[in-house]
């Protein structure tokens, strides 16, 4: 099984915290969509005939596309690959795009899952983030999608930023529960270089993020999700039983995937490949039938460290047997390094698997980096 990711690099406006590759101009949308179809053809052998289990439209804002444009891209995939009959096909969407007309059009496509970028149900927060939608659209978009027959919906929320009091954070979580979505992705606000938010902080127009606030609100998140019957199956992801994001879960489990579009990444088990993050150069390269990408062959150390990082983030944990399959005897030095975290109660061991405890999840990146080879 394998997955395909398609990067749609267009947005109506730039969120202040976002460092993903996108353009706020749709001038070359037609040319880019043609290039995406051409790249799917050029990359048809990358996955060596693996059956496609998931297709994920990310960005950017894929919901800016018309239903017919999405169908054309999916049809190109199905023409060239064996696609599972129950494939998960996800579309990232902004609330302001999901009006009745767009939803009716999307019902005519194979899309069967939405990832809706809510972020907050408060207008002042959304304005501070420079989001294109408002709180009334956040709630109504989910309800409209449900009324249109889309049941597999995840919403994104952000915590740990100055405007978000604990009371507002509780309201946001309660609203997600009230909407009866089966999946929630929640992220701590991070300050990425070369973003507007980073510039505001550097120029003292905005206070830095507060790590203590972020930790406290993460704890509130874990407790609230558990109380509502959600599984905490990955550091930032929660779902009702059986409603995992199959696409992202496959990333964390090391399943192969092909990335299509500018800035998209691919992985085939032995190497990583990432396309140029420039729309014009991407289109020009594809027109010449050359993938404008860099390639990194993964060393044994790369594969060990990547497995440590991804597996510890999940409820399935780090399996020592799988570590040893990458490099014989690798579990011995790792267990020695893990002793400190086992004693602190940040990590627990059950049989031959290591798991982060609830407290350990607060330090996931630190723990993983200390266990790296």
Backbone torsions as a table, in degrees:
resi	resn	phi	psi	omega
1	UNK	NA	149.4	-179.8
2	UNK	-152.1	171.2	-179.5
3	UNK	-128.5	159.1	174.7
4	UNK	-126.4	130.0	176.9
5	UNK	-109.9	133.7	178.1
6	UNK	-120.1	119.9	-177.6
7	UNK	-93.8	119.8	177.2
8	UNK	-103.6	104.0	-167.3
9	UNK	-90.5	49.0	179.9
10	UNK	-130.8	141.7	175.6
11	UNK	-142.6	153.4	175.7
12	UNK	-68.5	-39.9	178.6
13	UNK	-154.2	165.7	-174.3
14	UNK	-93.4	118.3	173.3
15	UNK	-66.1	142.4	-173.3
16	UNK	-64.3	-23.8	-174.9
17	UNK	-99.9	-6.5	-167.9
18	UNK	-85.4	133.3	175.3
19	UNK	-121.0	16.4	174.4
20	UNK	-72.7	160.7	-179.6
21	UNK	-80.1	125.1	177.5
22	UNK	-161.7	167.9	174.2
23	UNK	-131.1	144.0	176.2
24	UNK	-91.1	5.5	175.8
25	UNK	-108.1	132.3	178.1
26	UNK	-97.6	14.8	-174.0
27	UNK	-53.1	-42.0	-175.0
28	UNK	-106.1	28.3	-177.5
29	UNK	-61.2	-45.3	-178.4
30	UNK	-60.3	-46.1	-179.7
31	UNK	-64.2	-38.7	-178.2
32	UNK	-69.5	-41.1	178.6
33	UNK	-62.2	-37.5	176.5
34	UNK	-64.3	-40.7	179.7
35	UNK	-65.8	-36.6	177.9
36	UNK	-61.4	-44.0	178.7
37	UNK	-64.3	-39.1	178.8
38	UNK	-66.3	-38.6	-179.9
39	UNK	-67.5	-37.7	176.9
40	UNK	-56.1	-40.0	178.7
41	UNK	-69.6	-44.3	-178.9
42	UNK	-63.8	-31.4	-175.6
43	UNK	-98.7	15.9	-171.3
44	UNK	-60.9	-24.0	-177.7
45	UNK	-97.7	-0.3	-174.8
46	UNK	-59.9	-37.8	-175.7
47	UNK	-93.7	7.9	173.8
48	UNK	52.7	41.4	174.5
49	UNK	79.4	7.8	178.2
50	UNK	-61.0	143.1	175.6
51	UNK	-69.8	135.2	-178.6
52	UNK	-84.6	118.8	-178.4
53	UNK	-99.0	-26.5	-178.2
54	UNK	-141.8	145.5	170.8
55	UNK	-129.4	131.6	-174.7
56	UNK	-130.2	119.3	175.1
57	UNK	-93.8	111.7	179.7
58	UNK	-121.0	-177.1	-178.2
59	UNK	-174.5	-152.3	18.7
60	UNK	61.0	-167.1	-178.5
61	UNK	-132.4	89.0	-178.9
62	UNK	-60.6	-24.3	-179.2
63	UNK	-70.2	-3.9	172.5
64	UNK	-73.6	-18.4	-179.9
65	UNK	-75.4	154.5	173.6
66	UNK	-80.3	155.6	-180.0
67	UNK	-55.2	-41.1	-179.3
68	UNK	-64.5	-36.5	179.3
69	UNK	-66.9	-39.0	177.2
70	UNK	-65.0	-44.3	179.6
71	UNK	-60.9	-38.9	179.9
72	UNK	-61.8	-41.3	179.1
73	UNK	-66.9	-42.6	179.3
74	UNK	-65.8	-40.2	179.0
75	UNK	-62.3	-37.2	177.7
76	UNK	-62.7	-39.9	177.8
77	UNK	-64.3	-47.7	-177.2
78	UNK	-67.7	-25.0	177.0
79	UNK	-70.1	-27.6	-171.9
80	UNK	-110.8	-14.1	-176.8
81	UNK	-131.8	155.4	168.5
82	UNK	-79.8	118.5	-178.0
83	UNK	-110.8	130.6	-179.5
84	UNK	-58.1	143.2	-178.1
85	UNK	-65.2	-23.6	178.6
86	UNK	-112.2	31.6	-177.8
87	UNK	-56.2	139.5	173.7
88	UNK	-85.1	120.9	-179.2
89	UNK	-121.5	107.0	-171.8
90	UNK	-104.2	139.9	174.2
91	UNK	-122.4	119.0	170.3
92	UNK	-70.5	137.4	-175.0
93	UNK	-143.1	145.4	170.5
94	UNK	-93.4	143.6	-176.4
95	UNK	-54.8	-37.1	-176.7
96	UNK	-70.4	-13.2	177.9
97	UNK	-88.3	-21.0	-171.2
98	UNK	-89.7	62.2	172.4
99	UNK	-83.3	175.5	-175.6
100	UNK	-60.6	-39.2	-179.6
101	UNK	-62.3	-46.5	-179.2
102	UNK	-65.7	-40.9	-179.4
103	UNK	-65.1	-39.6	177.3
104	UNK	-63.1	-38.4	178.0
105	UNK	-67.2	-40.4	-179.0
106	UNK	-69.1	-24.6	176.6
107	UNK	-66.3	-20.0	179.3
108	UNK	-88.1	-0.2	179.2
109	UNK	-105.5	170.7	176.6
110	UNK	-77.5	-0.9	179.9
111	UNK	-58.6	129.2	-179.1
112	UNK	-131.1	10.2	178.7
113	UNK	-149.6	138.6	175.1
114	UNK	-114.4	141.4	166.9
115	UNK	-116.2	103.9	-171.8
116	UNK	-98.9	124.1	-176.7
117	UNK	-82.1	77.5	179.5
118	UNK	-71.9	-56.0	-178.4
119	UNK	70.6	-47.8	177.3
120	UNK	-160.1	155.0	175.1
121	UNK	-102.5	20.4	179.5
122	UNK	-119.8	129.1	-177.6
123	UNK	-60.9	-40.2	-177.6
124	UNK	-64.1	-35.4	176.7
125	UNK	-66.6	-45.0	-177.8
126	UNK	-64.4	-38.2	176.7
127	UNK	-65.7	-43.2	178.5
128	UNK	-60.0	-37.2	179.3
129	UNK	-79.4	-14.3	-173.4
130	UNK	65.8	39.6	174.3
131	UNK	-76.8	154.1	-176.6
132	UNK	-83.6	-18.6	-175.9
133	UNK	-104.1	172.8	177.1
134	UNK	-123.9	170.1	-169.8
135	UNK	-59.5	-38.0	-179.4
136	UNK	-65.3	-34.7	177.5
137	UNK	-70.7	-33.5	-180.0
138	UNK	-58.8	-48.6	-178.9
139	UNK	-72.3	-45.8	-174.7
140	UNK	-68.1	-29.8	-179.4
141	UNK	-64.8	-40.0	178.5
142	UNK	-65.0	-45.8	-179.6
143	UNK	-63.0	-41.1	178.8
144	UNK	-63.5	-42.5	179.5
145	UNK	-62.5	-41.1	178.1
146	UNK	-65.2	-42.6	179.1
147	UNK	-64.2	-29.3	-179.8
148	UNK	-79.5	-4.9	176.4
149	UNK	104.4	5.6	177.7
150	UNK	-88.7	112.9	-177.4
151	UNK	-100.3	-26.7	-176.8
152	UNK	-91.0	90.9	-173.5
153	UNK	-127.9	134.0	169.6
154	UNK	-117.7	146.0	174.5
155	UNK	-117.4	144.7	176.3
156	UNK	-97.3	137.2	174.3
157	UNK	-130.5	153.3	177.7
158	UNK	-123.6	141.1	176.8
159	UNK	-132.5	171.7	174.4
160	UNK	81.5	32.2	176.2
161	UNK	-123.4	157.9	-167.7
162	UNK	-55.0	-36.1	-176.3
163	UNK	-75.0	-16.2	-170.9
164	UNK	-89.9	96.5	173.4
165	UNK	-71.9	165.5	177.7
166	UNK	-62.4	-34.4	179.7
167	UNK	-66.3	-41.0	178.1
168	UNK	-67.7	-38.1	179.0
169	UNK	-63.4	-42.2	176.7
170	UNK	-62.4	-40.9	178.4
171	UNK	-60.9	-44.9	-179.3
172	UNK	-60.8	-44.2	179.5
173	UNK	-66.5	-43.9	179.8
174	UNK	-61.3	-37.0	179.4
175	UNK	-65.6	-40.0	176.9
176	UNK	-62.3	-41.5	178.2
177	UNK	-65.1	-40.8	-179.7
178	UNK	-61.5	-34.0	-179.7
179	UNK	-77.1	-8.3	174.9
180	UNK	58.7	41.3	173.0
181	UNK	-78.7	154.3	-175.4
182	UNK	-93.9	-4.9	-175.2
183	UNK	-150.9	137.9	176.2
184	UNK	-132.1	130.0	171.1
185	UNK	-109.0	126.2	-176.4
186	UNK	-130.8	128.2	-173.2
187	UNK	-124.7	141.5	172.5
188	UNK	-74.3	136.5	178.4
189	UNK	-62.1	121.1	177.2
190	UNK	-115.0	149.1	-178.7
191	UNK	-101.8	104.8	-178.4
192	UNK	-92.6	143.6	177.6
193	UNK	-57.7	152.4	175.7
194	UNK	64.0	25.3	172.3
195	UNK	-109.2	162.1	177.6
196	UNK	-60.1	-39.2	-179.9
197	UNK	-61.3	-42.3	177.7
198	UNK	-61.7	-39.9	178.8
199	UNK	-65.8	-41.9	179.4
200	UNK	-60.8	-41.8	-179.0
201	UNK	-69.4	-43.1	179.8
202	UNK	-59.7	-38.5	-178.5
203	UNK	-91.2	11.3	176.1
204	UNK	60.3	28.3	173.5
205	UNK	-89.9	-9.7	-177.4
206	UNK	-146.5	135.9	177.0
207	UNK	-68.9	148.9	176.2
208	UNK	-63.0	162.1	175.0
209	UNK	-69.5	150.8	-177.0
210	UNK	-104.3	113.1	-176.6
211	UNK	-63.6	-36.0	180.0
212	UNK	-65.7	-41.7	176.8
213	UNK	-60.4	-45.1	-179.0
214	UNK	-60.7	-44.5	179.4
215	UNK	-63.5	-44.8	-179.8
216	UNK	-61.4	-43.0	-178.1
217	UNK	-74.1	-26.1	173.1
218	UNK	-67.5	-41.0	177.0
219	UNK	-63.2	-43.9	177.0
220	UNK	-58.9	-40.5	179.5
221	UNK	-61.3	-49.5	-178.3
222	UNK	-61.3	-42.0	-178.8
223	UNK	-67.1	-42.9	-179.0
224	UNK	-66.0	-42.5	-179.8
225	UNK	-64.5	-42.9	178.9
226	UNK	-61.7	-42.0	-179.6
227	UNK	-63.9	-28.1	-178.7
228	UNK	-93.5	6.1	176.0
229	UNK	83.5	19.5	177.0
230	UNK	-89.5	141.0	173.0
231	UNK	-84.8	133.9	175.6
232	UNK	-91.3	83.6	-169.0
233	UNK	-92.3	-11.1	173.4
234	UNK	-154.4	152.1	-171.2
235	UNK	-41.8	-45.5	-175.4
236	UNK	-104.5	7.7	-171.0
237	UNK	-131.3	135.8	-176.2
238	UNK	-134.6	141.4	179.7
239	UNK	-150.2	157.0	167.9
240	UNK	-67.8	150.6	-176.9
241	UNK	-48.4	127.7	177.2
242	UNK	86.7	-1.5	-175.9
243	UNK	-108.8	38.4	176.0
244	UNK	-63.5	152.9	166.4
245	UNK	-74.2	107.5	-176.9
246	UNK	-64.6	-37.0	-178.6
247	UNK	-63.3	-53.5	-177.6
248	UNK	-69.4	-34.2	176.7
249	UNK	-60.2	-38.1	177.8
250	UNK	-65.0	-35.4	173.7
251	UNK	-55.8	-51.1	-174.5
252	UNK	-68.3	-22.1	179.8
253	UNK	-96.1	5.1	174.9
254	UNK	79.1	22.2	177.8
255	UNK	-75.6	146.8	-178.5
256	UNK	-66.4	147.7	175.3
257	UNK	-151.1	152.7	178.4
258	UNK	-113.9	128.6	177.1
259	UNK	-103.1	128.4	-178.7
260	UNK	-115.6	133.1	176.4
261	UNK	111.9	165.5	-179.7
262	UNK	-60.4	132.1	179.6
263	UNK	76.7	-2.2	-178.1
264	UNK	-71.6	143.3	-179.9
265	UNK	-106.1	149.9	177.1
266	UNK	-132.0	156.6	-178.6
267	UNK	-150.0	128.8	-179.2
268	UNK	-120.3	15.7	179.8
269	UNK	97.2	-25.7	-178.8
270	UNK	-118.9	-25.6	-178.5
271	UNK	-145.4	159.8	172.7
272	UNK	-112.9	149.3	-179.6
273	UNK	-140.2	136.1	178.3
274	UNK	-137.1	132.3	-177.0
275	UNK	-77.5	156.7	179.3
276	UNK	-61.6	139.9	-179.0
277	UNK	-94.2	61.7	-180.0
278	UNK	-153.0	116.6	-173.6
279	UNK	-61.3	-46.6	-177.0
280	UNK	-63.9	-46.9	-179.1
281	UNK	-68.0	-32.9	177.0
282	UNK	-63.3	-50.0	-179.4
283	UNK	-60.1	-44.2	-179.1
284	UNK	-62.3	-41.3	179.3
285	UNK	-64.6	-44.9	-179.5
286	UNK	-65.1	-37.2	178.2
287	UNK	-61.2	-28.7	177.6
288	UNK	-89.3	6.6	-179.6
289	UNK	61.0	35.7	176.9
290	UNK	-125.9	125.9	179.6
291	UNK	-72.4	115.7	-179.5
292	UNK	-79.2	76.7	-172.3
293	UNK	-138.1	156.9	170.5
294	UNK	-103.1	151.1	-177.5
295	UNK	-127.1	137.8	175.8
296	UNK	-125.8	118.8	173.5
297	UNK	-77.6	129.4	-174.5
298	UNK	-83.7	126.7	175.5
299	UNK	-79.9	169.3	176.2
300	UNK	-58.1	-40.8	178.9
301	UNK	-64.2	-42.5	176.4
302	UNK	-55.5	-48.0	-175.4
303	UNK	-68.0	-37.5	176.5
304	UNK	-62.3	-49.8	-176.6
305	UNK	-66.2	-37.4	179.0
306	UNK	-66.1	-40.9	178.3
307	UNK	-63.7	-41.5	178.2
308	UNK	-59.4	-48.7	-177.1
309	UNK	-61.9	-48.1	-174.1
310	UNK	-76.5	-41.6	-175.0
311	UNK	-68.3	-39.1	-178.9
312	UNK	-65.1	-23.7	-179.1
313	UNK	-75.0	-10.7	-172.3
314	UNK	-110.0	164.5	178.1
315	UNK	-73.1	-11.7	179.1
316	UNK	-85.1	-16.1	171.4
317	UNK	73.8	179.8	-178.9
318	UNK	-94.5	113.6	-177.4
319	UNK	-92.3	119.5	-176.2
320	UNK	-62.2	-33.6	178.5
321	UNK	-62.2	-39.7	179.9
322	UNK	-71.5	-34.5	175.9
323	UNK	-61.8	-44.1	179.9
324	UNK	-69.1	-24.7	177.0
325	UNK	-69.3	-28.6	177.3
326	UNK	-76.8	-44.1	179.6
327	UNK	-146.5	119.3	-176.3
328	UNK	-56.8	129.1	177.3
329	UNK	79.8	7.0	-175.8
330	UNK	-66.5	-23.5	-177.1
331	UNK	-67.8	-28.0	-175.5
332	UNK	-64.4	-54.6	178.0
333	UNK	-65.3	-31.3	179.1
334	UNK	-65.8	-43.7	179.3
335	UNK	-63.0	-34.1	177.8
336	UNK	-64.9	-43.8	178.4
337	UNK	-67.6	-28.5	-176.8
338	UNK	-79.3	-11.6	-176.4
339	UNK	-54.2	-42.3	-179.1
340	UNK	-59.2	-42.6	-176.7
341	UNK	-77.1	-29.7	174.3
342	UNK	-66.6	-40.9	179.6
343	UNK	-67.5	-36.5	179.4
344	UNK	-74.1	-14.8	-176.6
345	UNK	82.2	18.5	177.9
346	UNK	-87.3	-25.6	178.9
347	UNK	-128.9	144.1	174.8
348	UNK	-126.5	150.7	179.1
349	UNK	-117.6	128.0	174.6
350	UNK	-125.0	116.3	-173.9
351	UNK	54.8	-118.7	-176.5
352	UNK	-110.8	33.7	-179.3
353	UNK	-133.6	137.1	176.0
354	UNK	-102.4	137.2	179.2
355	UNK	-129.7	148.0	170.0
356	UNK	-76.8	138.6	172.2
357	UNK	-82.1	176.3	179.1
358	UNK	-58.2	-43.0	177.3
359	UNK	-67.5	-39.7	-179.0
360	UNK	-60.9	-29.3	179.5
361	UNK	-63.5	-22.1	176.3
362	UNK	-70.4	-20.4	-175.2
363	UNK	-122.3	27.9	-171.5
364	UNK	-55.4	-49.2	-177.2
365	UNK	-65.6	-40.0	179.2
366	UNK	-63.3	-45.9	-179.0
367	UNK	-60.9	-47.6	-179.3
368	UNK	-59.7	-45.1	-177.8
369	UNK	-63.9	-33.6	178.7
370	UNK	-72.7	-22.5	179.9
371	UNK	-92.1	-6.9	-179.0
372	UNK	-60.6	151.2	176.4
373	UNK	-87.0	NA	NA
